[in-house]
Amino acid sequence: MSKPLRPGDPTRLGRYDLVGRLGQGGMGTVFLGRAQDGSAVAIKMVRPEFADDPEFRGRFRSEVNRAKQVPPFSTAEVLDADPDHDPPYLVVEYVDGPSLQAVISQKGPLTGSALHGVAVGIATALTAIHGAGVIHRDLKPGNVLIAMGGIKVIDFGIARAFEATSAHTRTDQMVGTVAYMAPERLDPEFGRDLTSAADVFAWGVVVTYAASGHTPFAADSAAGTAVRILTRPPDTADVPEPLRDLVERALAKHPEERPTARELLDALLGSQTLAVRQVAAVVPPPDDTAGTAHPVPRPPADAVPQPSGKDGTARPHRWRRAALATAVAVALVIGGVLGLHRANSGGGETQATSTDPASTILAGERAFSIQLDTGNRYFMLDTGGAELEVSDGTGSRSQFVLEPVGVDYLIRSLANEGRAGADICLGVKITPGENVRPVVGTGCTPTKGTLFSITPTGANDTKGRPAYRIGNEYGWLKWDADAKRSEVTEVGEATYADSYSLIDRGELPDVPASTAPTTTAPTSAAPATSGPKLVNSDLSGLEGLAIDFGVPVVIVTSGDAGAEYHLDGHPDGTVDFSGTAVTETTRMTITAAKVRKRTDDNQNHVVIASATGTKLCVTDKTNLVLRMEPCRAGDTTQSWKMSPAGDSGLFELTGPHTAVKVDQGKITDDGYAALSTIAVKS
């Protein structure tokens, strides 16, 4: 399911028009595009920090050429790429279907023929990929799509281009998802070269996840998962026989003990009985930009002999292996190899994306604090409407998270995390007649005042961390120590702007569950109770309708209601359709409602919020009584069912108490229901 383009997103790459967003990750943003013949394509636009690295461009070109050789059955065909474009991009076949991760998250584990079909489909794709001399490197449920014609595997081979580029990673860093990484990717004791056997291991993890809803080495943290991968047998109790035996063979600790993808496929199709053989696994061919492997030192002459495996090679003692695993896990977490971030759909895995904490912060995947360049002082935001202050950096009020919007960012405060209030973002306050433009807490709607650039200065702070300038169209952010207030101002040359360090504060907190009742909602935020993460409602049933999501709009009635009346949230909190002009109180945004779990009952549920001023949401208090109240994630009284109503762009709105019908501007029981949106400037 695609989402609308955000303000700042490109509308064209090369000869392709961009019409929507399909997703975003550590490597870049994926757009839904249109080729010149009108066909739909998926376009991955590489993140700007990779695009500036000539070593990356060389790797990218090499890997794309190899990926083009993969037969398109069971894979998303690579159609085009431009490594020299700014930014580089990759064009692949658009697959219209949910990911395996989404299917499991929404409907639970697979059984019977559905599970067997997934196992066969992925094995078929790996057979084709490996047959072309390519290694996937990042096989996971999110990269397995359930299409009309069967299983399609995406993102194969390209991950190698993002590894070990000079500006972003060291040679011992990797791209991938920890829970699906083979032991040899974590510890060279299990294999010094990455081969296609790593994909076979990932196949075993994915099939286990499909059968059970969890990975076979799942732990409470990325480090714990890494330790279990290296030291423990897999938990495959929920995988049915005879598939379980095949999965456990694929999850062998040592790559030479695993079957090939071709052997997996033959065994799944019943054409042979699987027997482990010594086979030559696919090894990626060298390219001009690839780094060289580091030699492994020989053990000292008096070293204690190690137990040997089936092939006669030495195996470390169990206690030594556990120690190695712990060291690797600590290195992964402390060294910044793992970019820990939230799952997009409430069931995702911790990622090892590319680099140091700064890269994952810029990707919107880590909480951070903004440290001033003088002293141990940090920016702090108390509540919505308050001005930015400075503090010692303790507490959630001094923590933020970036939300990429094109090449700029919303800077969301974590001051209200754990509470059910509306999101608060930094914004520039413009007061007519005053020269000072301080930064305050405001609604998280992309506008000229809330979109900020985060620009590297090219220098480091005293601890070696990269320094950044923060600015927007009004100027650069600075702290006036004498006036004790923030200010956004023009400074002439950018080199004269203040610089800041982004201090990593760890994983993002979970989205709070709702505490709102189903009838009358409280007028202020209340602490959230424990519960599952909230996720966006599925809006796929509204695809193709001319509805403007996520941007300022006015919601208008059709001509059958007597006029094009605008939904109006008045200053006193009342809601009606009394006006026909675009005013501050008629500007709204429509976004997906937050739900505990996507179901048929809450599909196409949306939240309607004010686009200017304090963020308030249209709330269905009781029958025919609507109010503008503080937005509360997961509150059912603020969740509106949007249903198509005939012609493209027309829809009906139904709340828990009220089906919105309008007669001469009033919400009634027997008026007309067809509504539409008109995008307006913020």
C-alpha positions as CSV (number, residue, x, y, z in Angstrom):
1,M,0.0,0.0,0.0
2,S,1.4,3.4,-1.0
3,K,1.1,6.6,1.0
4,P,1.0,10.1,-0.3
5,L,4.2,12.0,-1.1
6,R,5.4,14.2,1.8
7,P,6.2,17.9,1.4
8,G,9.8,18.0,0.1
9,D,9.7,14.6,-1.6
10,P,10.8,14.6,-5.2
11,T,8.1,14.2,-7.8
12,R,10.4,12.8,-10.5
13,L,13.6,10.7,-10.6
14,G,15.2,10.4,-14.0
15,R,12.5,9.5,-16.5
16,Y,10.1,8.2,-13.8
17,D,7.3,10.1,-12.1
18,L,6.9,9.5,-8.3
19,V,3.3,9.2,-7.2
20,G,3.5,7.8,-3.6
21,R,5.6,6.4,-0.8
22,L,6.0,2.6,-0.3
23,G,8.4,2.6,2.6
24,Q,11.6,3.9,4.2
25,G,14.7,2.2,5.7
26,G,18.3,2.7,6.6
27,M,19.3,2.5,2.9
28,G,16.8,5.0,1.5
29,T,13.2,5.7,0.6
30,V,11.1,3.5,-1.7
31,F,8.6,5.3,-3.9
32,L,5.8,4.1,-6.1
33,G,6.6,5.4,-9.6
34,R,5.3,5.5,-13.1
35,A,7.4,4.6,-16.1
36,Q,6.9,6.4,-19.4
37,D,4.5,3.6,-20.6
38,G,2.4,4.2,-17.5
39,S,3.3,1.0,-15.8
40,A,3.9,1.0,-12.0
41,V,7.4,0.5,-10.7
42,A,9.1,0.6,-7.3
43,I,12.0,3.0,-7.0
44,K,14.5,3.0,-4.2
45,M,16.2,6.4,-3.8
46,V,19.5,6.1,-1.9
47,R,20.0,8.3,1.2
48,P,22.1,11.4,0.5
49,E,24.9,10.4,2.8
50,F,25.6,7.4,0.7
51,A,25.3,9.2,-2.6
52,D,28.3,11.4,-1.8
53,D,30.6,8.4,-1.5
54,P,32.3,7.4,-4.8
55,E,33.2,4.0,-3.3
56,F,29.5,3.4,-2.7
57,R,28.6,4.4,-6.2
58,G,31.1,1.9,-7.6
59,R,29.7,-0.9,-5.4
60,F,26.2,0.1,-6.2
61,R,26.8,-0.1,-10.0
62,S,28.5,-3.5,-9.7
63,E,25.8,-5.1,-7.5
64,V,23.0,-3.7,-9.7
65,N,24.6,-5.3,-12.8
66,R,24.7,-8.6,-11.0
67,A,21.2,-8.3,-9.7
68,K,19.9,-7.8,-13.3
69,Q,21.1,-11.3,-14.1
70,V,18.7,-12.9,-11.6
71,P,15.7,-14.6,-13.4
72,P,12.5,-12.8,-12.4
73,F,10.5,-15.8,-11.2
74,S,9.9,-15.5,-7.5
75,T,11.9,-12.2,-7.4
76,A,11.1,-8.6,-8.1
77,E,12.8,-8.0,-11.4
78,V,15.5,-5.3,-11.5
79,L,14.4,-3.0,-14.3
80,D,16.7,0.0,-14.2
81,A,19.2,2.0,-12.1
82,D,21.2,5.2,-12.3
83,P,24.3,5.1,-9.9
84,D,25.4,8.5,-11.2
85,H,22.2,10.3,-10.6
86,D,22.0,12.6,-7.6
87,P,20.8,10.8,-5.6
88,P,21.3,7.3,-7.1
89,Y,18.3,5.2,-7.5
90,L,17.2,1.6,-8.4
91,V,14.0,0.7,-10.2
92,V,12.4,-2.8,-9.7
93,E,9.2,-4.5,-10.6
94,Y,6.3,-3.2,-8.4
95,V,4.8,-6.1,-6.5
96,D,1.2,-5.4,-5.3
97,G,0.9,-7.4,-2.2
98,P,1.7,-7.3,1.6
99,S,4.9,-8.5,3.1
100,L,5.2,-11.7,5.0
101,Q,5.9,-9.6,8.1
102,A,2.6,-7.7,7.7
103,V,0.6,-10.9,7.1
104,I,2.0,-12.6,10.2
105,S,1.5,-9.4,12.3
106,Q,-2.1,-9.1,11.2
107,K,-3.3,-12.7,10.9
108,G,-0.9,-14.8,12.9
109,P,1.4,-17.7,12.0
110,L,0.8,-19.7,8.8
111,T,0.0,-23.4,8.7
112,G,-0.5,-26.2,6.2
113,S,-0.2,-25.5,2.5
114,A,0.2,-21.7,3.1
115,L,3.4,-22.3,5.2
116,H,4.7,-24.9,2.8
117,G,4.1,-22.4,-0.1
118,V,6.1,-19.7,1.6
119,A,9.0,-22.1,2.2
120,V,9.0,-23.3,-1.4
121,G,8.6,-19.7,-2.8
122,I,11.6,-18.4,-0.9
123,A,13.7,-21.4,-1.7
124,T,12.9,-20.9,-5.4
125,A,13.9,-17.3,-5.2
126,L,17.2,-18.1,-3.5
127,T,17.9,-20.8,-6.1
128,A,17.5,-18.1,-8.8
129,I,19.5,-15.5,-6.9
130,H,22.4,-17.8,-6.1
131,G,22.4,-19.2,-9.6
132,A,23.2,-15.7,-10.9
133,G,26.2,-15.5,-8.4
134,V,24.4,-13.1,-6.1
135,I,23.9,-13.3,-2.3
136,H,20.8,-11.6,-0.8
137,R,22.5,-10.7,2.5
138,D,19.2,-9.2,4.0
139,L,16.6,-11.9,3.7
140,K,13.8,-11.3,6.2
141,P,10.0,-11.3,6.3
142,G,9.8,-7.6,5.3
143,N,11.6,-8.6,2.0
144,V,9.2,-11.4,1.2
145,L,6.0,-10.2,-0.5
146,I,2.8,-12.2,-1.0
147,A,1.8,-11.3,-4.5
148,M,-1.1,-12.5,-6.6
149,G,1.1,-14.9,-8.6
150,G,3.0,-16.2,-5.5
151,I,6.0,-15.3,-3.4
152,K,8.3,-12.5,-4.5
153,V,11.6,-11.8,-2.8
154,I,12.9,-8.2,-3.0
155,D,16.1,-6.2,-2.2
156,F,18.4,-9.1,-3.2
157,G,22.1,-8.4,-3.5
158,I,21.9,-4.6,-3.1
159,A,22.9,-4.7,0.6
160,R,26.5,-5.4,-0.3
161,A,26.8,-1.9,-1.9
162,F,26.0,-0.4,1.5
163,E,28.7,-2.3,3.4
164,A,32.2,-1.2,4.1
165,T,32.0,2.1,2.1
166,S,34.7,4.4,3.3
167,A,32.6,7.3,4.5
168,H,30.0,5.3,6.4
169,T,31.2,1.9,7.7
170,R,34.3,0.0,8.6
171,T,35.2,-3.3,7.0
172,D,33.8,-5.2,9.9
173,Q,30.4,-3.6,9.7
174,M,27.4,-4.9,7.9
175,V,23.9,-4.3,6.7
176,G,21.1,-6.6,7.8
177,T,18.8,-7.7,10.5
178,V,20.4,-9.3,13.5
179,A,17.8,-12.0,14.1
180,Y,18.3,-13.3,10.5
181,M,22.1,-13.2,10.5
182,A,24.1,-16.4,10.2
183,P,26.8,-17.1,12.8
184,E,29.6,-16.5,10.4
185,R,28.4,-12.9,10.0
186,L,28.8,-12.4,13.7
187,D,32.0,-14.4,14.4
188,P,34.7,-15.5,11.9
189,E,35.2,-18.7,13.9
190,F,32.2,-20.0,12.0
191,G,33.4,-18.9,8.6
192,R,35.8,-16.3,7.3
193,D,33.9,-15.7,4.0
194,L,30.3,-14.7,3.5
195,T,28.7,-17.2,1.1
196,S,25.2,-18.1,-0.1
197,A,24.9,-20.4,3.0
198,A,24.1,-17.2,5.0
199,D,20.9,-16.8,2.9
200,V,20.0,-20.5,3.6
201,F,20.4,-19.8,7.4
202,A,18.1,-16.7,6.9
203,W,15.6,-19.0,5.1
204,G,15.4,-21.2,8.2
205,V,14.8,-18.2,10.4
206,V,12.1,-16.7,8.1
207,V,10.2,-20.1,7.8
208,T,10.4,-20.4,11.6
209,Y,8.9,-16.9,12.0
210,A,6.2,-17.7,9.5
211,A,5.3,-20.9,11.4
212,S,5.4,-19.4,14.9
213,G,5.4,-15.6,14.8
214,H,8.8,-15.5,16.5
215,T,12.4,-16.1,15.3
216,P,14.2,-19.2,16.5
217,F,16.8,-17.3,18.6
218,A,14.6,-14.4,19.8
219,A,15.8,-12.6,22.9
220,D,15.0,-9.3,24.7
221,S,17.8,-7.4,22.9
222,A,19.9,-7.5,19.8
223,A,22.9,-8.5,21.9
224,G,21.0,-11.4,23.5
225,T,19.8,-12.6,20.1
226,A,23.4,-12.5,18.8
227,V,24.5,-14.6,21.7
228,R,21.8,-17.2,21.1
229,I,22.6,-17.4,17.4
230,L,26.2,-18.3,18.3
231,T,25.7,-20.6,21.3
232,R,22.2,-22.1,21.4
233,P,20.1,-24.5,19.4
234,P,17.2,-23.0,17.6
235,D,13.7,-23.0,19.0
236,T,11.7,-24.7,16.2
237,A,9.0,-26.4,18.3
238,D,6.2,-24.7,16.4
239,V,7.5,-25.7,13.0
240,P,5.6,-28.9,11.8
241,E,7.3,-32.0,10.6
242,P,8.7,-32.8,8.1
243,L,9.5,-29.1,7.5
244,R,11.1,-28.8,10.9
245,D,14.0,-31.2,10.1
246,L,14.8,-29.2,6.9
247,V,14.6,-25.9,8.9
248,E,17.0,-27.2,11.6
249,R,19.5,-28.3,8.9
250,A,19.4,-24.8,7.4
251,L,20.1,-23.4,10.9
252,A,23.3,-25.3,11.3
253,K,26.0,-23.2,13.0
254,H,28.6,-23.8,10.4
255,P,27.9,-22.9,6.8
256,E,29.3,-26.1,5.3
257,E,26.8,-28.1,7.2
258,R,23.8,-26.4,5.6
259,P,22.1,-27.5,2.4
260,T,22.1,-25.3,-0.7
261,A,19.1,-23.4,-1.8
262,R,18.7,-26.0,-4.7
263,E,18.8,-28.8,-2.2
264,L,16.2,-27.1,-0.1
265,L,13.9,-26.7,-3.1
266,D,14.4,-30.3,-4.2
267,A,13.6,-31.6,-0.7
268,L,10.5,-29.4,-0.4
269,L,9.2,-30.6,-3.7
270,G,9.9,-34.2,-2.7
271,S,12.3,-34.9,-5.5
272,Q,15.1,-36.1,-3.2
273,T,15.8,-37.0,0.4
274,L,18.1,-34.3,1.8
275,A,21.6,-35.3,2.8
276,V,24.2,-32.8,3.8
277,R,27.0,-32.8,1.3
278,Q,30.2,-30.8,0.9
279,V,29.2,-28.2,-1.7
280,A,30.8,-25.1,-3.1
281,A,28.6,-22.2,-1.8
282,V,28.3,-19.0,-3.8
283,V,31.0,-16.5,-2.9
284,P,30.5,-12.9,-4.2
285,P,33.0,-12.1,-6.9
286,P,35.5,-9.3,-6.2
287,D,35.0,-5.8,-7.6
288,D,37.2,-2.8,-7.9
289,T,35.9,-1.1,-4.8
290,A,35.7,-4.1,-2.4
291,G,37.9,-4.2,0.6
292,T,40.4,-7.0,1.2
293,A,39.9,-9.6,3.9
294,H,42.1,-9.3,7.0
295,P,44.4,-12.3,7.6
296,V,43.5,-14.5,10.6
297,P,46.5,-15.0,12.9
298,R,47.8,-18.5,13.4
299,P,47.4,-19.9,16.9
300,P,50.5,-20.2,19.1
301,A,52.5,-23.4,19.0
302,D,51.4,-24.3,22.5
303,A,47.7,-23.6,21.9
304,V,45.3,-26.2,23.4
305,P,43.8,-28.3,20.5
306,Q,40.1,-27.7,19.8
307,P,37.4,-30.3,19.2
308,S,36.9,-30.8,15.5
309,G,33.7,-31.0,13.5
310,K,32.5,-33.3,10.8
311,D,34.9,-31.8,8.3
312,G,37.9,-32.2,10.6
313,T,38.3,-28.4,11.2
314,A,38.7,-27.1,14.7
315,R,35.7,-26.1,16.8
316,P,36.0,-23.8,19.8
317,H,35.0,-25.1,23.2
318,R,31.5,-24.2,24.3
319,W,32.7,-21.9,27.0
320,R,35.0,-20.1,24.5
321,R,32.2,-19.8,22.0
322,A,30.0,-18.2,24.6
323,A,32.7,-15.7,25.5
324,L,33.2,-14.9,21.8
325,A,29.4,-14.4,21.5
326,T,29.3,-12.0,24.4
327,A,32.2,-10.0,23.1
328,V,30.6,-9.9,19.6
329,A,27.3,-8.8,21.1
330,V,28.9,-6.0,23.2
331,A,30.8,-4.8,20.1
332,L,27.7,-4.8,18.1
333,V,25.8,-2.7,20.6
334,I,28.6,-0.3,21.9
335,G,30.4,-0.1,18.5
336,G,27.4,1.2,16.7
337,V,27.2,-1.7,14.2
338,L,23.6,-2.2,15.1
339,G,21.2,0.6,14.3
340,L,18.4,-0.3,16.7
341,H,15.1,1.1,15.8
342,R,11.4,0.5,16.2
343,A,9.6,-1.9,13.9
344,N,7.2,-0.3,11.5
345,S,4.3,-2.6,12.2
346,G,4.7,-3.6,15.8
347,G,6.5,-6.9,15.1
348,G,9.7,-6.0,13.4
349,E,13.2,-6.8,14.2
350,T,16.2,-4.8,15.4
351,Q,18.3,-3.6,12.4
352,A,22.0,-3.5,11.8
353,T,21.8,-0.7,9.3
354,S,25.0,1.1,8.4
355,T,27.1,3.0,10.7
356,D,27.6,5.0,13.9
357,P,24.8,6.4,16.1
358,A,24.6,9.6,14.0
359,S,23.4,7.7,10.9
360,T,20.6,5.9,12.8
361,I,19.6,9.2,14.5
362,L,19.4,10.9,11.1
363,A,17.3,7.9,9.8
364,G,14.8,8.6,12.7
365,E,15.6,5.3,14.4
366,R,17.2,6.5,17.7
367,A,16.3,9.0,20.4
368,F,18.9,11.7,20.9
369,S,19.7,14.9,22.8
370,I,20.9,18.2,21.2
371,Q,24.1,19.3,23.0
372,L,25.2,22.9,22.7
373,D,28.8,23.5,21.6
374,T,29.6,25.3,24.9
375,G,29.6,23.4,28.2
376,N,27.5,20.4,29.2
377,R,24.2,21.9,28.2
378,Y,21.4,20.5,26.2
379,F,18.2,21.8,24.6
380,M,15.0,20.9,26.5
381,L,11.3,21.3,25.7
382,D,8.8,21.2,28.4
383,T,5.3,21.2,26.9
384,G,3.5,22.3,23.7
385,G,3.6,26.1,23.3
386,A,6.6,26.4,25.7
387,E,9.9,27.9,24.4
388,L,13.0,25.8,24.0
389,E,15.2,25.9,27.1
390,V,18.6,24.4,28.2
391,S,19.2,21.8,30.9
392,D,21.7,19.2,32.0
393,G,20.3,16.7,29.5
394,T,18.5,14.4,31.9
395,G,15.0,13.2,31.4
396,S,12.7,12.7,28.3
397,R,12.2,16.5,28.0
398,S,15.8,16.7,26.7
399,Q,15.2,13.9,24.1
400,F,14.0,14.1,20.6
401,V,13.6,12.0,17.5
402,L,13.9,13.0,13.8
403,E,11.1,12.3,11.4
404,P,12.4,12.6,7.8
405,V,10.3,14.6,5.4
406,G,12.0,14.6,2.1
407,V,15.5,16.1,2.7
408,D,14.4,17.9,5.9
409,Y,13.1,16.7,9.3
410,L,10.4,17.2,11.9
411,I,12.1,17.3,15.3
412,R,9.7,15.5,17.6
413,S,10.0,16.0,21.4
414,L,9.8,12.9,23.6
415,A,8.6,15.0,26.5
416,N,5.2,13.5,26.4
417,E,6.2,9.9,25.7
418,G,4.3,7.5,28.0
419,R,1.3,9.9,27.9
420,A,-1.6,9.9,25.6
421,G,-1.3,13.6,24.5
422,A,-0.7,14.9,21.0
423,D,2.8,14.8,19.5
424,I,4.9,17.9,20.0
425,C,7.5,19.1,17.5
426,L,9.9,22.0,17.4
427,G,8.7,25.0,15.4
428,V,9.6,28.7,14.8
429,K,7.2,31.1,16.5
430,I,6.6,34.2,14.3
431,T,5.0,37.1,16.1
432,P,4.1,40.2,13.9
433,G,6.1,43.3,15.0
434,E,8.7,41.3,16.9
435,N,12.2,40.6,15.6
436,V,12.9,37.6,17.8
437,R,11.8,34.2,16.4
438,P,12.1,31.6,19.2
439,V,11.7,27.9,18.8
440,V,8.6,26.5,20.6
441,G,6.7,23.3,20.9
442,T,3.9,23.0,18.3
443,G,2.0,20.4,16.3
444,C,3.8,17.9,14.1
445,T,2.5,19.1,10.8
446,P,5.2,19.8,8.1
447,T,5.3,23.5,7.5
448,K,7.8,26.2,6.8
449,G,8.2,26.7,10.5
450,T,8.5,23.1,11.6
451,L,10.8,21.6,8.9
452,F,14.4,21.8,9.8
453,S,17.6,20.9,8.0
454,I,20.4,19.0,9.8
455,T,23.6,20.0,8.1
456,P,27.1,18.6,8.9
457,T,29.7,21.3,9.7
458,G,32.5,19.1,8.6
459,A,34.1,19.3,12.1
460,N,33.8,17.2,15.2
461,D,33.2,18.1,18.8
462,T,35.7,17.5,21.6
463,K,34.8,13.8,21.8
464,G,35.1,13.2,18.1
465,R,31.4,13.2,17.3
466,P,30.2,15.0,14.1
467,A,28.9,18.5,14.6
468,Y,25.7,19.8,12.9
469,R,24.0,23.1,12.1
470,I,20.2,23.2,12.6
471,G,18.2,25.6,10.5
472,N,15.1,26.2,8.3
473,E,13.8,28.8,5.9
474,Y,13.9,31.4,8.6
475,G,17.6,31.0,9.4
476,W,19.8,29.0,11.8
477,L,19.0,27.9,15.3
478,K,21.1,29.6,18.0
479,W,21.0,30.0,21.8
480,D,21.2,33.5,23.2
481,A,22.9,32.9,26.5
482,D,22.4,36.5,27.6
483,A,18.6,36.6,26.9
484,K,18.4,32.9,27.9
485,R,16.2,32.0,24.9
486,S,16.5,30.3,21.5
487,E,16.3,32.2,18.3
488,V,16.2,31.4,14.6
489,T,18.0,34.1,12.7
490,E,20.0,34.8,9.5
491,V,23.7,34.8,10.2
492,G,25.1,35.6,6.8
493,E,27.5,32.7,5.9
494,A,26.5,29.3,7.3
495,T,29.9,29.0,8.9
496,Y,28.8,31.6,11.4
497,A,25.9,29.5,12.6
498,D,26.0,27.7,15.9
499,S,26.9,24.0,15.9
500,Y,25.5,21.1,17.9
501,S,26.2,17.5,18.7
502,L,23.5,14.8,18.4
503,I,23.9,12.6,21.5
504,D,22.6,9.1,21.2
505,R,20.0,8.2,23.9
506,G,19.2,4.7,22.8
507,E,16.1,2.9,21.4
508,L,12.9,4.8,20.9
509,P,10.2,4.2,23.5
510,D,7.1,2.2,22.5
511,V,4.1,4.1,21.3
512,P,1.8,4.3,24.4
513,A,-1.5,2.4,24.4
514,S,-4.7,4.3,24.7
515,T,-6.5,4.9,27.9
516,A,-9.4,6.7,26.5
517,P,-12.9,5.4,27.1
518,T,-15.3,4.6,24.2
519,T,-17.7,7.3,25.2
520,T,-16.7,10.6,26.7
521,A,-13.0,11.3,26.4
522,P,-11.0,13.2,28.9
523,T,-9.9,16.7,28.0
524,S,-6.3,16.3,29.0
525,A,-3.7,13.7,28.5
526,A,-3.5,10.9,31.0
527,P,-0.8,8.3,31.6
528,A,-1.1,5.4,29.3
529,T,-1.5,1.9,30.6
530,S,0.6,-1.1,29.3
531,G,-0.5,-2.9,26.2
532,P,0.6,-3.7,22.6
533,K,2.1,-1.0,20.4
534,L,-0.3,1.1,18.5
535,V,0.0,0.9,14.7
536,N,-1.5,2.8,11.8
537,S,-4.9,1.7,10.5
538,D,-4.9,0.0,7.2
539,L,-6.0,2.5,4.6
540,S,-5.6,0.3,1.5
541,G,-9.3,0.3,0.8
542,L,-9.1,4.0,0.0
543,E,-6.4,3.6,-2.7
544,G,-7.2,5.3,-5.9
545,L,-9.5,7.9,-4.3
546,A,-8.5,11.5,-4.7
547,I,-8.2,12.0,-0.9
548,D,-5.4,14.2,0.5
549,F,-3.8,12.5,3.4
550,G,-1.2,14.1,5.8
551,V,-1.4,17.6,4.3
552,P,-3.6,20.6,5.2
553,V,-7.0,20.3,3.6
554,V,-10.5,21.5,4.0
555,I,-13.2,18.9,4.2
556,V,-16.2,20.0,2.2
557,T,-19.7,18.7,1.5
558,S,-20.9,17.9,-2.0
559,G,-23.3,20.2,-3.8
560,D,-26.3,18.1,-2.8
561,A,-26.0,19.6,0.7
562,G,-26.9,23.0,-0.7
563,A,-23.4,24.3,-0.9
564,E,-19.7,23.3,-0.4
565,Y,-19.7,23.8,3.4
566,H,-16.4,23.4,5.1
567,L,-15.9,21.3,8.3
568,D,-15.1,24.0,10.9
569,G,-13.7,23.5,14.4
570,H,-14.5,26.7,16.3
571,P,-12.4,28.3,19.0
572,D,-15.0,27.2,21.6
573,G,-14.5,23.6,20.6
574,T,-17.7,23.1,18.7
575,V,-17.7,21.5,15.3
576,D,-20.1,22.1,12.3
577,F,-20.2,22.8,8.6
578,S,-21.3,26.5,8.9
579,G,-18.7,28.2,6.7
580,T,-17.7,28.2,3.1
581,A,-14.3,30.0,3.4
582,V,-10.8,28.7,4.1
583,T,-9.9,29.9,7.5
584,E,-7.5,28.9,10.3
585,T,-10.3,26.8,11.9
586,T,-11.2,24.9,8.7
587,R,-7.7,23.7,7.9
588,M,-7.4,20.0,8.9
589,T,-5.2,17.0,8.3
590,I,-6.4,13.5,7.7
591,T,-4.1,10.7,8.9
592,A,-4.4,7.0,9.7
593,A,-5.9,6.3,13.1
594,K,-3.7,4.5,15.7
595,V,-5.1,1.0,16.5
596,R,-3.9,-1.9,18.6
597,K,-4.1,-4.4,15.8
598,R,-5.2,-4.0,12.2
599,T,-8.5,-5.8,11.6
600,D,-11.4,-5.6,9.1
601,D,-13.4,-3.6,11.7
602,N,-10.9,-0.8,11.9
603,Q,-9.8,-0.7,8.3
604,N,-9.9,2.8,6.7
605,H,-10.2,4.5,10.1
606,V,-8.7,8.0,10.2
607,V,-8.0,10.9,12.6
608,I,-9.0,14.4,11.6
609,A,-6.8,17.0,13.3
610,S,-6.4,20.8,13.1
611,A,-3.6,21.8,10.8
612,T,-2.8,25.0,12.5
613,G,-2.3,26.1,16.1
614,T,-2.6,23.6,19.0
615,K,-3.2,20.2,17.6
616,L,-6.8,19.2,18.3
617,C,-8.8,16.3,16.9
618,V,-12.5,16.0,15.8
619,T,-14.0,13.9,18.6
620,D,-17.4,12.2,18.5
621,K,-18.6,12.9,22.0
622,T,-22.2,11.6,21.7
623,N,-24.8,11.4,18.9
624,L,-24.6,14.6,16.8
625,V,-22.2,16.2,19.3
626,L,-18.7,16.8,17.9
627,R,-15.9,18.6,19.7
628,M,-12.3,19.6,19.0
629,E,-10.2,18.0,21.8
630,P,-6.6,17.2,22.4
631,C,-5.5,14.3,20.2
632,R,-5.1,11.0,22.0
633,A,-3.5,8.1,20.1
634,G,-5.8,5.1,20.1
635,D,-8.9,7.0,21.3
636,T,-11.9,5.4,19.5
637,T,-14.0,8.6,19.8
638,Q,-11.4,10.3,17.6
639,S,-11.3,7.4,15.0
640,W,-13.5,8.0,12.0
641,K,-14.5,5.3,9.5
642,M,-13.9,6.7,6.0
643,S,-15.9,4.9,3.3
644,P,-15.9,5.5,-0.4
645,A,-19.1,7.1,-1.6
646,G,-19.5,6.8,-5.4
647,D,-17.3,9.0,-7.5
648,S,-13.6,9.2,-7.0
649,G,-12.7,11.4,-4.0
650,L,-16.2,11.3,-2.4
651,F,-16.4,9.6,1.0
652,E,-18.6,9.2,4.1
653,L,-17.4,9.7,7.7
654,T,-18.8,7.5,10.5
655,G,-17.8,7.9,14.2
656,P,-18.6,5.6,17.1
657,H,-21.8,7.7,17.7
658,T,-22.4,9.8,14.7
659,A,-22.7,9.3,10.9
660,V,-21.8,12.7,9.6
661,K,-24.7,14.0,7.5
662,V,-25.1,17.7,6.7
663,D,-28.2,19.9,6.1
664,Q,-27.5,23.6,5.4
665,G,-24.3,23.4,7.5
666,K,-25.7,21.5,10.4
667,I,-24.9,17.9,11.4
668,T,-28.1,16.0,11.4
669,D,-29.6,12.6,11.3
670,D,-31.2,12.9,7.9
671,G,-29.0,15.2,5.8
672,Y,-26.5,14.4,3.0
673,A,-23.3,12.5,3.6
674,A,-21.0,12.8,0.6
675,L,-17.7,14.7,1.5
676,S,-14.4,15.4,-0.3
677,T,-11.1,17.1,0.5
678,I,-9.4,20.2,-1.1
679,A,-5.7,20.6,-0.3
680,V,-4.8,24.1,0.9
681,K,-1.6,25.9,1.8
682,S,-0.7,25.7,5.5
